[in-house]
Amino acid sequence: MSDRDIKSMTLDELTEVAASLSIPKYRADQIYNWLQIRGAMSYDEMTNLPKDLREKLTELYPIKYCEVELKQVSKIDSTVKYLFRLSDGNFIESVLMKYKYGYTLCISSQVGCKMGCVFCASTKSGCVRNLLPSEMIGQIHAAQRDMNVRVSHVVMMGMGEPLDNFDNAMRFLQLVGDDKGLNLSIRNISLSTCGVVPRIYDLLDRHLQLTLSVSLHAPNDEMRSKVMPINRKYPIAELIKACRIYTKETSRRISFEYAMIKDVNDSDACAYELASLLKGMLCHVNLIPANEIVESSHRRSTNERLERFTSILNSRGINTTVRRSLGSDIDASCGQLRSRHNRETSAKEGN
């Protein structure tokens, strides 16, 4: 985190900045409110600050922000897919979903991803850089401002691996949960990882009451290593051990994400093996019809296979559901809109 990134600062840190500039403490409170609650993109919006102070802050502490580059709205369920442009010109994606309880925003934690999962569009161009805490919270501000709604739940399951950007992700959680900021309940936040085992233990040490989601996608090392390169570094036995310790010490249920890929990991044998692997753990399996992307030949499982797989797991005592597909008529899975935008931009430049 840059020491000039004012939107990633806590109120205490911002108060120290104010003191260094001989600014009264109440001004720090005002600035923090503008940044963390109102999501100001410019000091010009901070109309209760003196003009000379706004000019000084603009020079010393430029605000990191997200602005809408492209937007798709589903005609089926009103899901909104955003392609956001960052201050440095990079692009990231977020998805706003409406449920009975309110709005959930799926946010990105990196520009791209280095994990290399074969069924994910986010990883195809590699990882450009980590997102700053300000850029993570900026996605919430941008969506709220655009749709004039309040986001009550956040899913860190967009582009990137949150635990590969651990320090910035933890600062984001601190800021978004601050009662002087957006004041979101940490229990309403889900963090998804592909299985960076050491960081799961680090997360455990934080004693956060968030929901941990683990992208599993296969019941054994041979199969998982083919679709998820991270498994070669942290094999299933190490991952499941960490997950069992996590659930035992936090009493928080882990959600295992399992993308159902046709003729790859969706057989009855896979279902029985997965049930054996997770037996006795406080967990839930979320079956996901795999996203079909241009860069991959993998196809989603049939509805019959999904039903059969679910039936086997439930019969073995593993609580299992099929994730409802939202935004099926738009590029609602992570990385797709950015990939399409990059392809179209390259084609235009080629012409």
Disulfide bonds with the S-S distance in Angstrom:
none
